[in-house]
Amino acid sequence: MSLICRRTLLANALLGGAGLLALIAAAPVTADPGAQARIGAPAPNFTLTDSNGKAISLADFKGKTVVLEWTNHECPYVRKHYGGNNMQALQKKWTGQGIVWLTLISSQPGAQGFVHGLEANKLTEERGAAPTAVLLDPRGGVGRSYGAQVTPHMYVVTGDGTLVYMGGIDDKPTTRLEDLKTAKNFVDAALSEVLEGKVVSIKTSRAYGCTIKYSS
């Protein structure tokens, strides 16, 4: 075996074990452990690394409405919304109107839904998704501060930083694609009201999906 091959194998092994842990430890992650998401209150600020290795904070988008979407690509409920092009359509509709859409992944390393940045980018491309950024939260601190429990779990934050919606994406807690046709989409409704200058009428709803695989 050549020296180059041996070095490549060693590098891959390190990335699969200690190297991966080092990368996670070095990632810029901040979330106030005492902050908890509450409707009508300032949304907890955070800084996470996106799928391209860039540090992104919620505060970066001051003055803009932001959607937070917790996801797990292996979850059948998430597959329903992406398989039926529902999530992508929402992303494209609202980012086209100046809304910031952040997709967050809080699965711990080795658990269902965990991905590296390159894998996240591949999923975005393959599914035709259009988030503003995909943020990696392998320690789960940001997810916990928002009380995110399942995937998808959705949040809407207005330009002044106020949390105005948290809960499920719609009122059909199933994995059936056909239910997308008759579902009332709470996120779409909340964003419409925000852009019209109205008070969000449905502020919370039952979040349904797969339990987020947080680190212990």
TADA-V840228 format. One record per pair of residues at least 24 apart in sequence whose ideal C-beta (glycine too) atoms are under 8 Angstrom apart, sorted by the first residue. I is the first residue (numbers start at 1). J is the second residue. D is the distance in whole Angstrom. If there is no record, write none. Layout:
i & j & d
I & J & D
I & J & D
This chain:
i & j & d
20 & 109 & 6
21 & 109 & 8
24 & 109 & 7
24 & 138 & 5
24 & 139 & 7
27 & 136 & 7
27 & 138 & 8
28 & 55 & 4
29 & 137 & 7
29 & 139 & 6
29 & 141 & 6
29 & 142 & 7
30 & 57 & 8
31 & 141 & 4
31 & 142 & 5
31 & 144 & 8
31 & 145 & 5
32 & 145 & 7
33 & 141 & 7
33 & 144 & 8
33 & 145 & 7
35 & 145 & 5
36 & 145 & 6
36 & 146 & 8
36 & 147 & 7
37 & 145 & 7
37 & 146 & 4
37 & 147 & 6
37 & 155 & 7
37 & 163 & 6
37 & 166 & 6
38 & 163 & 7
39 & 163 & 6
39 & 164 & 7
39 & 165 & 8
39 & 166 & 6
39 & 203 & 5
39 & 204 & 6
40 & 162 & 7
40 & 163 & 7
40 & 164 & 8
40 & 203 & 8
41 & 162 & 7
41 & 163 & 6
42 & 161 & 5
42 & 162 & 6
42 & 163 & 7
43 & 146 & 8
43 & 155 & 7
43 & 157 & 4
43 & 161 & 6
43 & 162 & 7
43 & 163 & 4
44 & 142 & 8
44 & 145 & 5
44 & 146 & 6
45 & 161 & 8
46 & 141 & 8
46 & 142 & 5
46 & 145 & 7
48 & 104 & 7
48 & 135 & 4
48 & 136 & 6
48 & 137 & 6
48 & 142 & 6
49 & 117 & 8
49 & 135 & 7
49 & 136 & 6
50 & 117 & 7
50 & 133 & 4
50 & 134 & 6
50 & 135 & 5
50 & 136 & 7
51 & 117 & 4
51 & 118 & 8
51 & 120 & 4
51 & 121 & 5
51 & 124 & 7
51 & 133 & 7
51 & 134 & 4
51 & 135 & 8
51 & 136 & 7
52 & 117 & 6
52 & 121 & 7
53 & 117 & 6
54 & 133 & 8
56 & 102 & 8
56 & 133 & 6
56 & 135 & 6
58 & 102 & 8
58 & 157 & 7
58 & 161 & 8
61 & 100 & 5
62 & 159 & 7
62 & 161 & 7
63 & 159 & 5
64 & 98 & 7
64 & 99 & 7
64 & 100 & 5
64 & 159 & 5
65 & 98 & 8
65 & 99 & 5
65 & 100 & 7
65 & 156 & 7
65 & 157 & 7
65 & 158 & 6
65 & 159 & 6
65 & 191 & 7
65 & 194 & 6
65 & 195 & 7
66 & 99 & 7
66 & 100 & 4
66 & 101 & 8
66 & 102 & 6
66 & 156 & 7
66 & 157 & 4
67 & 94 & 7
67 & 99 & 6
67 & 100 & 7
67 & 101 & 5
67 & 102 & 7
67 & 154 & 7
67 & 155 & 7
67 & 156 & 6
67 & 157 & 8
67 & 187 & 7
67 & 191 & 7
68 & 102 & 5
68 & 104 & 6
68 & 146 & 7
68 & 154 & 7
68 & 155 & 4
68 & 156 & 8
68 & 157 & 7
69 & 101 & 7
69 & 102 & 7
69 & 103 & 5
69 & 104 & 7
69 & 131 & 7
69 & 152 & 6
69 & 153 & 8
69 & 154 & 6
70 & 104 & 5
70 & 105 & 8
70 & 106 & 6
70 & 143 & 6
70 & 146 & 8
70 & 148 & 5
70 & 150 & 8
70 & 151 & 5
70 & 152 & 6
70 & 153 & 4
70 & 154 & 8
70 & 212 & 7
71 & 103 & 5
71 & 104 & 7
71 & 105 & 6
71 & 113 & 7
71 & 151 & 5
71 & 152 & 6
72 & 105 & 7
72 & 107 & 6
72 & 112 & 6
72 & 113 & 3
72 & 151 & 4
72 & 209 & 8
72 & 210 & 6
72 & 212 & 7
72 & 213 & 7
73 & 113 & 6
73 & 115 & 7
73 & 123 & 5
74 & 112 & 5
74 & 113 & 5
74 & 210 & 8
75 & 112 & 7
75 & 113 & 7
75 & 151 & 5
75 & 209 & 6
75 & 210 & 4
76 & 175 & 4
76 & 210 & 7
77 & 150 & 8
77 & 151 & 7
77 & 152 & 7
77 & 175 & 6
77 & 208 & 7
77 & 209 & 4
77 & 210 & 6
78 & 151 & 5
78 & 152 & 6
78 & 209 & 7
78 & 210 & 7
79 & 175 & 7
80 & 174 & 8
80 & 175 & 5
80 & 176 & 7
80 & 177 & 6
80 & 179 & 8
80 & 180 & 7
81 & 152 & 6
81 & 169 & 7
81 & 180 & 7
82 & 127 & 5
82 & 129 & 7
83 & 177 & 6
84 & 177 & 5
84 & 180 & 5
85 & 128 & 8
86 & 169 & 8
86 & 180 & 5
86 & 185 & 8
87 & 129 & 7
87 & 152 & 7
87 & 169 & 8
88 & 127 & 6
88 & 128 & 5
88 & 129 & 5
88 & 130 & 6
90 & 185 & 7
90 & 187 & 7
90 & 188 & 6
91 & 129 & 6
91 & 130 & 4
91 & 131 & 6
92 & 130 & 5
93 & 188 & 8
94 & 191 & 6
95 & 130 & 6
95 & 131 & 8
95 & 132 & 6
97 & 195 & 7
99 & 191 & 6
100 & 132 & 5
101 & 130 & 7
101 & 131 & 5
101 & 132 & 5
102 & 131 & 6
102 & 132 & 6
102 & 133 & 6
102 & 134 & 8
102 & 135 & 6
103 & 129 & 7
103 & 131 & 4
103 & 133 & 7
103 & 134 & 5
103 & 135 & 7
104 & 134 & 8
104 & 135 & 5
104 & 137 & 6
104 & 142 & 7
104 & 143 & 7
104 & 148 & 8
105 & 134 & 7
105 & 135 & 7
105 & 136 & 6
105 & 137 & 6
105 & 138 & 8
106 & 137 & 4
106 & 138 & 7
106 & 140 & 5
106 & 142 & 7
106 & 143 & 3
106 & 148 & 7
106 & 212 & 5
106 & 213 & 8
106 & 214 & 6
107 & 138 & 7
107 & 212 & 7
107 & 213 & 4
107 & 214 & 8
108 & 138 & 6
108 & 139 & 8
108 & 140 & 7
108 & 213 & 6
108 & 214 & 6
108 & 215 & 4
108 & 216 & 8
109 & 138 & 6
109 & 215 & 8
111 & 213 & 4
112 & 210 & 7
112 & 213 & 5
113 & 151 & 7
113 & 210 & 8
113 & 212 & 8
113 & 213 & 6
114 & 138 & 7
114 & 213 & 7
138 & 215 & 7
139 & 215 & 6
140 & 212 & 7
140 & 214 & 4
140 & 215 & 5
143 & 212 & 6
143 & 214 & 7
144 & 214 & 7
148 & 212 & 6
149 & 207 & 6
149 & 211 & 7
149 & 212 & 6
150 & 207 & 5
150 & 208 & 6
150 & 209 & 4
150 & 210 & 6
150 & 211 & 6
150 & 212 & 6
151 & 209 & 5
151 & 210 & 5
151 & 212 & 6
152 & 207 & 8
152 & 209 & 6
153 & 207 & 5
153 & 209 & 7
153 & 212 & 8
154 & 186 & 7
154 & 187 & 5
154 & 207 & 7
156 & 187 & 7
156 & 190 & 5
156 & 191 & 6
156 & 194 & 7
156 & 200 & 7
158 & 194 & 6
164 & 190 & 7
164 & 194 & 7
164 & 200 & 5
164 & 203 & 6
165 & 190 & 4
165 & 200 & 6
165 & 202 & 7
165 & 203 & 6
165 & 204 & 7
166 & 203 & 8
166 & 204 & 6
166 & 207 & 8
167 & 204 & 5
167 & 205 & 4
167 & 206 & 6
167 & 207 & 5
168 & 205 & 5
168 & 206 & 5
168 & 207 & 5
168 & 208 & 5
168 & 209 & 8
171 & 205 & 7
173 & 206 & 7
173 & 208 & 4
